[in-house]
């Protein structure tokens, strides 16, 4: 089995929990990867300070005032740092055509509910869990998928079912999903590195 060293870039808008878990796995020797760059879209993102403290190259690229320029800057920055695979870690902006084109099939997002039923614009965080509970389902699902031009739309790489317990609230379901997400993202990246999951299959 051929092991590849993944050259990773990260996108975050907040705490960057998945990025932190991935970097922890790299440092522990559990994931053959390199953290090449973290990009946030707001300086308020806690992930920015964390990356700088961890010695990971970090950059803030605001997207609101000029989305086209931000898209070009993001794509160029990732390429300049040798990034081959991008991990979205709570990045709440739609990516532009330059970034999507350069990294087609190589941008991964994690979604905290079943897709496509509980995805789309505005469906993130607690809103997803509220909708899942309101539907009456007996289990939710964490989905890792390739990113395309639509929210939560790209091909699925990996799924993890999350049972819904009697009496679950939005808060308890959200906490259970959040606790599982980082390790699941790491495990999926391990499968990509080992060749068990082929990104070419979803590009």
TITIKOL-661227 format. One record per atom (N, C-alpha, C): residue in three letters; x, z, y. Coordinates in Angstrom, 2 decimals. Layout:
# residues N
PT, resn, xx, zz, yy
PT, ALA, X, Z, Y
...
***
This chain:
# residues 203
PT, resn, xx, zz, yy
PT, UNK, 0.85, 0.00, -1.20
PT, UNK, 0.00, 0.00, 0.00
PT, UNK, 0.88, 0.00, 1.24
PT, UNK, 0.67, -0.96, 2.10
PT, UNK, 1.50, -1.08, 3.31
PT, UNK, 0.95, -0.18, 4.41
PT, UNK, 1.84, 0.65, 4.98
PT, UNK, 1.45, 1.53, 6.07
PT, UNK, 1.93, 0.92, 7.38
PT, UNK, 1.01, 0.76, 8.32
PT, UNK, 1.35, 0.24, 9.64
PT, UNK, 1.37, 1.37, 10.65
PT, UNK, 2.31, 1.30, 11.59
PT, UNK, 2.31, 2.25, 12.69
PT, UNK, 1.39, 1.70, 13.78
PT, UNK, 0.34, 2.43, 14.05
PT, UNK, -0.65, 1.99, 15.03
PT, UNK, -0.14, 2.29, 16.44
PT, UNK, -0.21, 1.31, 17.30
PT, UNK, 0.18, 1.50, 18.69
PT, UNK, -1.09, 1.64, 19.51
PT, UNK, -1.40, 2.89, 19.87
PT, UNK, -2.72, 3.22, 20.37
PT, UNK, -2.78, 3.39, 21.89
PT, UNK, -3.87, 2.91, 22.45
PT, UNK, -4.26, 3.22, 23.82
PT, UNK, -5.57, 3.99, 23.77
PT, UNK, -5.81, 4.80, 24.77
PT, UNK, -7.02, 5.62, 24.81
PT, UNK, -7.76, 5.41, 26.13
PT, UNK, -9.08, 5.46, 26.07
PT, UNK, -9.94, 5.41, 27.25
PT, UNK, -10.81, 6.65, 27.26
PT, UNK, -10.86, 7.35, 28.39
PT, UNK, -11.65, 8.58, 28.48
PT, UNK, -12.26, 8.72, 29.86
PT, UNK, -13.40, 9.39, 29.91
PT, UNK, -14.04, 9.73, 31.18
PT, UNK, -14.16, 11.23, 31.38
PT, UNK, -13.87, 11.99, 30.33
PT, UNK, -14.01, 13.45, 30.39
PT, UNK, -12.86, 14.15, 29.72
PT, UNK, -13.20, 14.95, 28.70
PT, UNK, -12.21, 15.79, 28.03
PT, UNK, -11.29, 15.02, 27.09
PT, UNK, -11.78, 13.91, 26.55
PT, UNK, -10.96, 13.13, 25.62
PT, UNK, -10.72, 13.81, 24.29
PT, UNK, -11.78, 14.40, 23.72
PT, UNK, -11.62, 15.18, 22.49
PT, UNK, -11.05, 14.37, 21.33
PT, UNK, -11.53, 13.15, 21.16
PT, UNK, -11.02, 12.33, 20.05
PT, UNK, -9.56, 11.97, 20.28
PT, UNK, -9.20, 11.66, 21.52
PT, UNK, -7.81, 11.34, 21.82
PT, UNK, -6.90, 12.53, 21.50
PT, UNK, -7.34, 13.71, 21.85
PT, UNK, -6.55, 14.91, 21.57
PT, UNK, -6.36, 15.11, 20.06
PT, UNK, -7.44, 14.90, 19.31
PT, UNK, -7.35, 15.07, 17.85
PT, UNK, -6.41, 14.04, 17.25
PT, UNK, -6.45, 12.81, 17.75
PT, UNK, -5.58, 11.76, 17.24
PT, UNK, -4.12, 12.09, 17.53
PT, UNK, -3.84, 12.54, 18.75
PT, UNK, -2.46, 12.89, 19.11
PT, UNK, -1.99, 14.09, 18.29
PT, UNK, -2.87, 15.06, 18.06
PT, UNK, -2.51, 16.20, 17.20
PT, UNK, -2.13, 15.72, 15.81
PT, UNK, -2.89, 14.76, 15.27
PT, UNK, -2.60, 14.23, 13.93
PT, UNK, -1.27, 13.48, 13.92
PT, UNK, -0.98, 12.75, 14.99
PT, UNK, 0.30, 12.05, 15.09
PT, UNK, 1.45, 13.06, 15.07
PT, UNK, 1.31, 14.09, 15.90
PT, UNK, 2.37, 15.09, 16.00
PT, UNK, 2.56, 15.88, 14.71
PT, UNK, 1.48, 16.02, 13.95
PT, UNK, 1.55, 16.73, 12.67
PT, UNK, 2.08, 15.86, 11.54
PT, UNK, 2.32, 14.58, 11.82
PT, UNK, 2.80, 13.67, 10.79
PT, UNK, 1.71, 13.17, 9.87
PT, UNK, 0.44, 13.38, 10.26
PT, UNK, -0.68, 12.98, 9.41
PT, UNK, -1.18, 11.58, 9.71
PT, UNK, -0.74, 11.00, 10.82
PT, UNK, -1.19, 9.66, 11.21
PT, UNK, 0.00, 8.86, 11.72
PT, UNK, 0.32, 7.74, 11.07
PT, UNK, 1.44, 6.92, 11.52
PT, UNK, 1.04, 6.09, 12.74
PT, UNK, 1.22, 6.67, 13.91
PT, UNK, 0.76, 6.01, 15.13
PT, UNK, 1.59, 6.48, 16.32
PT, UNK, 1.49, 5.74, 17.40
PT, UNK, 2.13, 6.10, 18.66
PT, UNK, 1.08, 6.08, 19.76
PT, UNK, 1.06, 7.11, 20.58
PT, UNK, 0.16, 7.16, 21.74
PT, UNK, 0.86, 6.48, 22.90
PT, UNK, 0.46, 5.25, 23.21
PT, UNK, 1.17, 4.45, 24.21
PT, UNK, 0.64, 4.65, 25.63
PT, UNK, -0.68, 4.88, 25.78
PT, UNK, -1.25, 4.97, 27.13
PT, UNK, -2.65, 5.56, 27.06
PT, UNK, -2.97, 6.42, 28.04
PT, UNK, -4.33, 6.89, 28.23
PT, UNK, -4.80, 6.46, 29.61
PT, UNK, -6.00, 5.88, 29.68
PT, UNK, -6.58, 5.45, 30.95
PT, UNK, -7.91, 6.15, 31.15
PT, UNK, -8.10, 6.71, 32.34
PT, UNK, -9.38, 7.30, 32.70
PT, UNK, -9.95, 6.52, 33.87
PT, UNK, -11.25, 6.68, 34.10
PT, UNK, -11.87, 5.97, 35.23
PT, UNK, -12.18, 6.90, 36.39
PT, UNK, -11.83, 8.18, 36.25
PT, UNK, -11.99, 9.15, 37.33
PT, UNK, -10.90, 10.21, 37.23
PT, UNK, -10.38, 10.60, 38.37
PT, UNK, -9.33, 11.63, 38.38
PT, UNK, -9.86, 13.00, 37.98
PT, UNK, -11.18, 13.14, 37.94
PT, UNK, -11.78, 14.41, 37.52
PT, UNK, -11.71, 14.59, 36.00
PT, UNK, -11.40, 13.54, 35.27
PT, UNK, -11.36, 13.62, 33.81
PT, UNK, -10.26, 14.57, 33.35
PT, UNK, -10.64, 15.58, 32.57
PT, UNK, -9.66, 16.55, 32.08
PT, UNK, -8.62, 15.89, 31.19
PT, UNK, -8.97, 14.77, 30.59
PT, UNK, -8.03, 14.07, 29.72
PT, UNK, -6.79, 13.60, 30.47
PT, UNK, -6.93, 13.33, 31.76
PT, UNK, -5.78, 12.85, 32.55
PT, UNK, -4.71, 13.92, 32.63
PT, UNK, -5.10, 15.13, 33.00
PT, UNK, -4.14, 16.23, 33.10
PT, UNK, -3.54, 16.56, 31.73
PT, UNK, -4.38, 16.50, 30.70
PT, UNK, -3.89, 16.78, 29.34
PT, UNK, -2.81, 15.76, 28.94
PT, UNK, -3.07, 14.48, 29.18
PT, UNK, -2.11, 13.45, 28.78
PT, UNK, -0.80, 13.61, 29.54
PT, UNK, -0.89, 13.87, 30.82
PT, UNK, 0.33, 14.05, 31.61
PT, UNK, 1.13, 15.24, 31.10
PT, UNK, 0.45, 16.32, 30.76
PT, UNK, 1.13, 17.51, 30.24
PT, UNK, 1.75, 17.24, 28.87
PT, UNK, 1.12, 16.35, 28.10
PT, UNK, 1.60, 16.03, 26.75
PT, UNK, 2.69, 14.96, 26.76
PT, UNK, 2.99, 14.43, 27.92
PT, UNK, 4.02, 13.40, 28.01
PT, UNK, 3.54, 12.02, 27.61
PT, UNK, 2.23, 11.82, 27.62
PT, UNK, 1.66, 10.51, 27.30
PT, UNK, 1.45, 9.74, 28.60
PT, UNK, 1.94, 8.52, 28.70
PT, UNK, 1.69, 7.73, 29.91
PT, UNK, 0.20, 7.70, 30.22
PT, UNK, -0.15, 7.96, 31.48
PT, UNK, -1.56, 8.06, 31.85
PT, UNK, -1.80, 7.36, 33.18
PT, UNK, -3.00, 6.84, 33.32
PT, UNK, -3.34, 6.03, 34.49
PT, UNK, -4.82, 6.20, 34.80
PT, UNK, -5.16, 6.26, 36.10
PT, UNK, -6.55, 6.27, 36.52
PT, UNK, -6.90, 4.91, 37.08
PT, UNK, -7.89, 4.27, 36.51
PT, UNK, -8.36, 2.96, 36.98
PT, UNK, -9.85, 3.09, 37.31
PT, UNK, -10.19, 3.39, 38.57
PT, UNK, -11.60, 3.47, 38.96
PT, UNK, -12.28, 2.11, 38.77
PT, UNK, -13.54, 2.15, 38.36
PT, UNK, -14.22, 0.90, 38.02
PT, UNK, -15.39, 0.57, 38.93
PT, UNK, -15.82, 1.50, 39.77
PT, UNK, -17.07, 1.30, 40.51
PT, UNK, -16.93, 0.29, 41.65
PT, UNK, -15.89, 0.43, 42.47
PT, UNK, -15.80, -0.39, 43.68
PT, UNK, -15.50, -1.85, 43.39
PT, UNK, -14.66, -2.11, 42.38
PT, UNK, -14.29, -3.49, 42.06
PT, UNK, -14.11, -3.63, 40.55
PT, UNK, -15.20, -3.79, 39.81
PT, UNK, -15.13, -3.84, 38.35
PT, UNK, -14.22, -4.95, 37.82
PT, UNK, -14.21, -6.10, 38.47
PT, UNK, -13.39, -7.22, 37.98
PT, UNK, -11.90, -6.89, 38.10
PT, UNK, -11.49, -6.33, 39.23
PT, UNK, -10.10, -5.96, 39.41
PT, UNK, -9.71, -4.85, 38.44
PT, UNK, -10.62, -3.90, 38.22
PT, UNK, -10.35, -2.81, 37.29
PT, UNK, -10.18, -3.34, 35.87
PT, UNK, -11.02, -4.29, 35.49
PT, UNK, -10.92, -4.90, 34.17
PT, UNK, -9.56, -5.56, 33.98
PT, UNK, -9.12, -6.32, 34.97
PT, UNK, -7.82, -6.98, 34.88
PT, UNK, -6.69, -5.96, 34.82
PT, UNK, -6.78, -4.91, 35.64
PT, UNK, -5.74, -3.89, 35.65
PT, UNK, -5.67, -3.15, 34.32
PT, UNK, -6.84, -2.85, 33.75
PT, UNK, -6.88, -2.15, 32.47
PT, UNK, -6.27, -2.99, 31.37
PT, UNK, -6.66, -4.26, 31.28
PT, UNK, -6.11, -5.13, 30.24
PT, UNK, -4.61, -5.29, 30.37
PT, UNK, -4.13, -5.46, 31.61
PT, UNK, -2.70, -5.65, 31.83
PT, UNK, -1.92, -4.38, 31.53
PT, UNK, -2.48, -3.22, 31.89
PT, UNK, -1.78, -1.95, 31.63
PT, UNK, -1.65, -1.70, 30.14
PT, UNK, -2.72, -1.93, 29.39
PT, UNK, -2.67, -1.73, 27.94
PT, UNK, -1.62, -2.66, 27.31
PT, UNK, -1.63, -3.90, 27.72
PT, UNK, -0.66, -4.86, 27.17
PT, UNK, 0.76, -4.49, 27.55
PT, UNK, 0.97, -4.06, 28.80
PT, UNK, 2.31, -3.71, 29.26
PT, UNK, 2.89, -2.53, 28.51
PT, UNK, 2.03, -1.66, 28.00
PT, UNK, 2.49, -0.50, 27.23
PT, UNK, 2.52, -0.77, 25.73
PT, UNK, 2.32, -2.02, 25.35
PT, UNK, 2.41, -2.39, 23.94
PT, UNK, 1.27, -1.91, 23.08
PT, UNK, 0.13, -1.63, 23.71
PT, UNK, -1.04, -1.15, 22.96
PT, UNK, -1.60, -2.28, 22.09
PT, UNK, -1.87, -1.96, 20.83
PT, UNK, -2.46, -2.93, 19.91
PT, UNK, -3.88, -2.56, 19.50
PT, UNK, -4.24, -1.29, 19.65
PT, UNK, -5.56, -0.80, 19.24
PT, UNK, -6.02, 0.25, 20.24
PT, UNK, -7.24, 0.10, 20.76
PT, UNK, -7.75, 1.01, 21.79
PT, UNK, -8.82, 1.92, 21.19
PT, UNK, -8.67, 3.22, 21.46
PT, UNK, -9.62, 4.23, 21.02
PT, UNK, -10.41, 4.71, 22.24
PT, UNK, -11.72, 4.52, 22.21
PT, UNK, -12.57, 5.04, 23.28
PT, UNK, -12.94, 6.47, 22.96
PT, UNK, -12.62, 7.36, 23.88
PT, UNK, -12.82, 8.79, 23.67
PT, UNK, -13.72, 9.32, 24.79
PT, UNK, -15.02, 9.03, 24.67
PT, UNK, -15.94, 9.44, 25.71
PT, UNK, -15.77, 8.67, 27.01
PT, UNK, -15.55, 7.36, 26.90
PT, UNK, -15.40, 6.50, 28.07
PT, UNK, -16.77, 5.91, 28.40
PT, UNK, -17.29, 6.26, 29.59
PT, UNK, -18.69, 5.97, 29.89
PT, UNK, -18.87, 4.76, 30.79
PT, UNK, -18.00, 3.78, 30.66
PT, UNK, -18.14, 2.54, 31.42
PT, UNK, -18.11, 1.35, 30.46
PT, UNK, -18.88, 0.33, 30.80
PT, UNK, -18.84, -0.90, 30.01
PT, UNK, -17.54, -1.64, 30.30
PT, UNK, -16.89, -2.14, 29.25
PT, UNK, -15.63, -2.86, 29.43
PT, UNK, -15.89, -4.29, 29.90
PT, UNK, -14.92, -4.83, 30.65
PT, UNK, -15.04, -6.17, 31.20
PT, UNK, -14.50, -7.24, 30.27
PT, UNK, -14.69, -8.51, 30.62
PT, UNK, -14.33, -9.63, 29.73
PT, UNK, -12.84, -9.77, 29.47
PT, UNK, -12.00, -9.41, 30.42
PT, UNK, -10.55, -9.54, 30.20
PT, UNK, -10.07, -8.57, 29.14
PT, UNK, -10.51, -7.31, 29.24
PT, UNK, -10.13, -6.32, 28.24
PT, UNK, -10.75, -6.65, 26.89
PT, UNK, -12.02, -7.01, 26.88
PT, UNK, -12.69, -7.34, 25.63
PT, UNK, -12.08, -8.58, 24.98
PT, UNK, -11.70, -9.55, 25.79
PT, UNK, -11.10, -10.76, 25.24
PT, UNK, -9.72, -10.52, 24.66
PT, UNK, -8.91, -9.76, 25.38
PT, UNK, -7.54, -9.52, 24.91
PT, UNK, -7.54, -8.63, 23.67
PT, UNK, -8.49, -7.71, 23.58
PT, UNK, -8.50, -6.76, 22.46
PT, UNK, -9.74, -6.92, 21.58
PT, UNK, -10.20, -8.13, 21.41
PT, UNK, -11.39, -8.39, 20.59
PT, UNK, -11.23, -7.83, 19.18
PT, UNK, -12.19, -7.01, 18.75
PT, UNK, -12.13, -6.41, 17.42
PT, UNK, -11.15, -5.27, 17.30
PT, UNK, -10.48, -4.91, 18.40
PT, UNK, -9.46, -3.85, 18.34
PT, UNK, -9.71, -2.75, 19.38
PT, UNK, -10.98, -2.61, 19.76
PT, UNK, -11.40, -1.49, 20.59
PT, UNK, -12.44, -0.71, 19.80
PT, UNK, -12.17, 0.55, 19.52
PT, UNK, -13.04, 1.34, 18.66
PT, UNK, -13.76, 2.42, 19.46
PT, UNK, -15.06, 2.57, 19.18
PT, UNK, -15.87, 3.60, 19.82
PT, UNK, -16.54, 4.45, 18.75
PT, UNK, -16.77, 5.70, 19.07
PT, UNK, -17.51, 6.58, 18.16
PT, UNK, -18.84, 6.94, 18.82
PT, UNK, -19.91, 6.82, 18.05
PT, UNK, -21.26, 7.08, 18.58
PT, UNK, -21.89, 8.22, 17.78
PT, UNK, -22.56, 9.16, 18.48
PT, UNK, -23.04, 10.38, 17.81
PT, UNK, -24.42, 10.28, 17.18
PT, UNK, -24.87, 9.09, 16.85
PT, UNK, -26.17, 8.94, 16.21
PT, UNK, -26.27, 7.62, 15.49
PT, UNK, -27.31, 7.44, 14.66
PT, UNK, -27.47, 6.19, 13.91
PT, UNK, -27.62, 4.99, 14.85
PT, UNK, -26.99, 3.90, 14.46
PT, UNK, -27.10, 2.64, 15.20
PT, UNK, -27.77, 1.60, 14.30
PT, UNK, -28.54, 0.70, 14.89
PT, UNK, -28.76, 0.49, 16.33
PT, UNK, -29.90, 1.31, 16.92
PT, UNK, -30.57, 2.11, 16.09
PT, UNK, -31.79, 2.77, 16.56
PT, UNK, -31.57, 3.67, 17.77
PT, UNK, -30.43, 4.35, 17.82
PT, UNK, -30.20, 5.35, 18.87
PT, UNK, -28.98, 5.00, 19.71
PT, UNK, -28.86, 3.71, 20.05
PT, UNK, -27.77, 3.26, 20.90
PT, UNK, -28.30, 2.49, 22.08
PT, UNK, -27.39, 1.97, 22.86
PT, UNK, -27.77, 1.18, 24.02
PT, UNK, -27.47, 1.90, 25.32
PT, UNK, -27.71, 1.23, 26.42
PT, UNK, -27.40, 1.79, 27.73
PT, UNK, -28.15, 3.11, 27.95
PT, UNK, -27.42, 4.12, 28.40
PT, UNK, -28.02, 5.42, 28.68
PT, UNK, -28.11, 6.33, 27.47
PT, UNK, -27.82, 5.81, 26.28
PT, UNK, -27.91, 6.63, 25.07
PT, UNK, -26.53, 7.18, 24.71
PT, UNK, -26.24, 8.33, 25.25
PT, UNK, -24.98, 9.00, 24.94
PT, UNK, -25.19, 10.51, 25.00
PT, UNK, -24.28, 11.24, 24.37
PT, UNK, -24.33, 12.70, 24.42
PT, UNK, -25.65, 13.27, 23.95
PT, UNK, -26.15, 14.23, 24.71
PT, UNK, -27.33, 14.99, 24.32
PT, UNK, -28.58, 14.12, 24.18
PT, UNK, -28.64, 13.04, 24.95
PT, UNK, -29.82, 12.16, 24.87
PT, UNK, -29.99, 11.59, 23.47
PT, UNK, -28.87, 11.29, 22.82
PT, UNK, -28.93, 10.75, 21.46
PT, UNK, -29.52, 11.78, 20.51
PT, UNK, -29.04, 13.01, 20.60
PT, UNK, -29.51, 14.05, 19.68
PT, UNK, -30.97, 14.39, 19.92
PT, UNK, -31.40, 14.38, 21.17
PT, UNK, -32.81, 14.61, 21.47
PT, UNK, -33.68, 13.54, 20.81
PT, UNK, -33.25, 12.29, 20.91
PT, UNK, -34.03, 11.19, 20.33
PT, UNK, -34.04, 11.25, 18.81
PT, UNK, -32.91, 11.61, 18.22
PT, UNK, -32.84, 11.71, 16.75
PT, UNK, -33.79, 12.78, 16.25
PT, UNK, -33.78, 13.95, 16.88
PT, UNK, -34.67, 15.04, 16.46
PT, UNK, -36.13, 14.67, 16.67
PT, UNK, -36.42, 14.00, 17.76
PT, UNK, -37.80, 13.60, 18.05
PT, UNK, -38.33, 12.59, 17.04
PT, UNK, -37.42, 11.86, 16.40
PT, UNK, -37.83, 10.82, 15.44
PT, UNK, -38.28, 11.40, 14.11
PT, UNK, -37.88, 12.64, 13.83
PT, UNK, -38.25, 13.26, 12.57
PT, UNK, -37.32, 12.95, 11.41
PT, UNK, -36.19, 12.31, 11.66
PT, UNK, -35.23, 12.01, 10.60
PT, UNK, -34.69, 13.30, 9.98
PT, UNK, -34.28, 13.20, 8.73
PT, UNK, -33.70, 14.36, 8.05
PT, UNK, -32.18, 14.37, 8.13
PT, UNK, -31.61, 13.29, 8.62
PT, UNK, -30.16, 13.28, 8.83
PT, UNK, -29.82, 12.35, 9.99
PT, UNK, -28.74, 12.73, 10.69
PT, UNK, -28.22, 11.87, 11.74
PT, UNK, -26.99, 11.17, 11.18
PT, UNK, -26.23, 10.51, 12.04
PT, UNK, -25.08, 9.76, 11.54
PT, UNK, -24.08, 9.55, 12.69
PT, UNK, -22.80, 9.69, 12.36
PT, UNK, -21.72, 9.35, 13.30
PT, UNK, -21.23, 7.96, 12.92
PT, UNK, -21.12, 7.08, 13.90
PT, UNK, -20.74, 5.69, 13.65
PT, UNK, -19.51, 5.33, 14.46
PT, UNK, -18.52, 4.76, 13.81
PT, UNK, -17.36, 4.18, 14.49
PT, UNK, -17.50, 2.67, 14.40
PT, UNK, -17.46, 2.02, 15.56
PT, UNK, -17.69, 0.57, 15.58
PT, UNK, -16.74, -0.11, 16.55
PT, UNK, -16.55, -1.40, 16.33
PT, UNK, -15.79, -2.21, 17.26
PT, UNK, -16.65, -2.46, 18.50
PT, UNK, -16.01, -2.52, 19.65
PT, UNK, -16.72, -2.65, 20.92
PT, UNK, -16.83, -4.11, 21.32
PT, UNK, -18.03, -4.48, 21.78
PT, UNK, -18.21, -5.81, 22.36
PT, UNK, -18.86, -5.65, 23.74
PT, UNK, -19.46, -6.72, 24.25
PT, UNK, -19.97, -6.70, 25.63
PT, UNK, -21.26, -5.91, 25.79
PT, UNK, -21.89, -5.48, 24.70
PT, UNK, -23.11, -4.68, 24.78
PT, UNK, -22.83, -3.25, 24.36
PT, UNK, -23.54, -2.31, 24.97
PT, UNK, -23.38, -0.90, 24.60
PT, UNK, -23.74, -0.68, 23.14
PT, UNK, -22.83, -0.01, 22.41
PT, UNK, -23.10, 0.44, 21.04
PT, UNK, -23.56, -0.68, 20.12
PT, UNK, -22.98, -1.86, 20.28
PT, UNK, -23.50, -3.03, 19.59
PT, UNK, -22.55, -3.62, 18.55
PT, UNK, -21.24, -3.44, 18.71
PT, UNK, -20.28, -4.13, 17.86
PT, UNK, -20.35, -3.74, 16.40
PT, UNK, -19.66, -4.50, 15.53
PT, UNK, -19.69, -4.26, 14.09
PT, UNK, -19.22, -2.86, 13.69
PT, UNK, -19.88, -2.29, 12.70
PT, UNK, -19.56, -0.95, 12.21
PT, UNK, -18.34, -0.96, 11.30
PT, UNK, -17.43, 0.01, 11.52
PT, UNK, -16.28, 0.19, 10.64
PT, UNK, -16.48, 1.33, 9.65
PT, UNK, -17.07, 2.43, 10.15
PT, UNK, -17.21, 3.61, 9.30
PT, UNK, -18.41, 4.43, 9.75
PT, UNK, -19.04, 5.11, 8.79
PT, UNK, -20.20, 5.94, 9.09
PT, UNK, -20.08, 7.27, 8.36
PT, UNK, -20.60, 8.31, 8.98
PT, UNK, -20.61, 9.64, 8.36
PT, UNK, -21.98, 10.26, 8.59
PT, UNK, -22.69, 10.53, 7.50
PT, UNK, -24.02, 11.14, 7.62
PT, UNK, -23.89, 12.62, 7.99
PT, UNK, -24.81, 13.07, 8.83
PT, UNK, -24.83, 14.46, 9.28
PT, UNK, -26.22, 15.02, 9.01
PT, UNK, -26.36, 15.92, 8.03
PT, UNK, -27.69, 16.46, 7.71
PT, UNK, -28.29, 17.21, 8.90
PT, UNK, -29.60, 17.09, 9.03
PT, UNK, -30.33, 17.86, 10.04
PT, UNK, -30.97, 19.05, 9.34
PT, UNK, -30.63, 20.24, 9.81
PT, UNK, -31.13, 21.46, 9.18
PT, UNK, -32.49, 21.84, 9.75
PT, UNK, -33.34, 22.50, 8.95
PT, UNK, -34.61, 23.00, 9.47
PT, UNK, -34.35, 23.91, 10.68
PT, UNK, -35.10, 23.72, 11.73
PT, UNK, -34.92, 24.55, 12.91
PT, UNK, -33.81, 24.09, 13.83
PT, UNK, -33.18, 22.96, 13.51
PT, UNK, -32.14, 22.43, 14.39
PT, UNK, -32.70, 22.17, 15.79
PT, UNK, -31.90, 22.47, 16.78
PT, UNK, -32.22, 22.12, 18.16
PT, UNK, -31.25, 21.04, 18.61
PT, UNK, -31.51, 20.50, 19.78
PT, UNK, -30.58, 19.52, 20.34
PT, UNK, -29.18, 20.11, 20.42
PT, UNK, -29.09, 21.37, 20.82
PT, UNK, -27.79, 22.01, 21.00
PT, UNK, -27.07, 22.21, 19.67
PT, UNK, -27.79, 22.64, 18.63
PT, UNK, -27.12, 22.89, 17.35
PT, UNK, -26.69, 21.60, 16.69
PT, UNK, -27.53, 20.55, 16.80
PT, UNK, -27.16, 19.26, 16.22
PT, UNK, -25.97, 18.67, 16.98
PT, UNK, -26.00, 18.76, 18.29
PT, UNK, -24.89, 18.26, 19.10
PT, UNK, -23.60, 18.97, 18.73
PT, UNK, -23.65, 20.28, 18.55
PT, UNK, -22.44, 21.04, 18.21
PT, UNK, -21.90, 20.62, 16.85
PT, UNK, -22.80, 20.40, 15.88
PT, UNK, -22.36, 20.01, 14.54
PT, UNK, -21.69, 18.63, 14.57
PT, UNK, -22.30, 17.70, 15.30
PT, UNK, -21.74, 16.35, 15.39
PT, UNK, -20.39, 16.38, 16.10
PT, UNK, -20.32, 17.08, 17.23
PT, UNK, -19.06, 17.16, 17.98
PT, UNK, -17.93, 17.75, 17.15
PT, UNK, -18.28, 18.71, 16.29
PT, UNK, -17.26, 19.34, 15.46
PT, UNK, -16.69, 18.38, 14.42
PT, UNK, -17.50, 17.39, 14.00
PT, UNK, -17.09, 16.46, 12.96
PT, UNK, -16.39, 15.21, 13.51
PT, UNK, -16.71, 14.83, 14.74
PT, UNK, -16.24, 13.56, 15.27
PT, UNK, -14.71, 13.39, 15.29
PT, UNK, -13.95, 14.34, 15.82
PT, UNK, -12.51, 14.09, 15.94
PT, UNK, -11.82, 13.82, 14.60
PT, UNK, -12.11, 14.65, 13.59
PT, UNK, -11.47, 14.45, 12.28
PT, UNK, -11.92, 13.14, 11.65
PT, UNK, -13.17, 12.75, 11.88
PT, UNK, -13.67, 11.49, 11.33
PT, UNK, -12.96, 10.31, 11.98
PT, UNK, -12.70, 10.39, 13.27
PT, UNK, -11.97, 9.32, 13.95
PT, UNK, -10.55, 9.23, 13.39
PT, UNK, -9.90, 10.37, 13.21
PT, UNK, -8.55, 10.38, 12.64
PT, UNK, -8.55, 9.78, 11.24
PT, UNK, -9.50, 10.17, 10.42
PT, UNK, -9.57, 9.65, 9.05
PT, UNK, -9.77, 8.14, 9.03
PT, UNK, -10.56, 7.64, 9.96
PT, UNK, -10.79, 6.19, 10.04
PT, UNK, -9.53, 5.47, 10.46
PT, UNK, -8.80, 6.03, 11.41
PT, UNK, -7.52, 5.43, 11.83
PT, UNK, -6.50, 5.46, 10.69
PT, UNK, -6.53, 6.52, 9.89
PT, UNK, -5.63, 6.58, 8.72
PT, UNK, -5.93, 5.43, 7.75
PT, UNK, -7.21, 5.12, 7.57
PT, UNK, -7.58, 4.02, 6.68
PT, UNK, -7.15, 2.67, 7.25
PT, UNK, -7.21, 2.54, 8.58
PT, UNK, -6.74, 1.31, 9.21
PT, UNK, -5.23, 1.17, 9.02
PT, UNK, -4.51, 2.26, 9.23
PT, UNK, -3.06, 2.22, 9.08
PT, UNK, -2.63, 1.88, 7.66
PT, UNK, -3.40, 2.36, 6.68
PT, UNK, -3.06, 2.12, 5.27
PT, UNK, -3.52, 0.76, 4.77
PT, UNK, -4.35, 0.08, 5.57
PT, UNK, -4.88, -1.20, 5.14
PT, UNK, -6.19, -1.11, 4.38
PT, UNK, -6.67, 0.12, 4.17
PT, UNK, -7.95, 0.29, 3.47
PT, UNK, -9.10, -0.29, 4.29
PT, UNK, -9.00, -0.18, 5.62
PT, UNK, -9.95, -0.80, 6.54
PT, UNK, -9.22, -1.92, 7.29
PT, UNK, -9.76, -3.11, 7.26
PT, UNK, -9.11, -4.25, 7.92
PT, UNK, -9.87, -4.60, 9.19
PT, UNK, -9.18, -4.52, 10.33
PT, UNK, -9.82, -4.85, 11.60
PT, UNK, -10.20, -6.32, 11.66
PT, UNK, -9.47, -7.15, 10.92
PT, UNK, -9.78, -8.58, 10.92
PT, UNK, -11.20, -8.85, 10.42
PT, UNK, -11.73, -7.92, 9.62
PT, UNK, -13.07, -8.09, 9.08
PT, UNK, -14.15, -7.94, 10.13
PT, UNK, -13.82, -7.29, 11.27
PT, UNK, -14.84, -7.05, 12.28
PT, UNK, -14.60, -7.85, 13.55
PT, UNK, -13.48, -8.51, 13.66
PT, UNK, -13.16, -9.23, 14.90
PT, UNK, -14.09, -10.40, 15.09
***
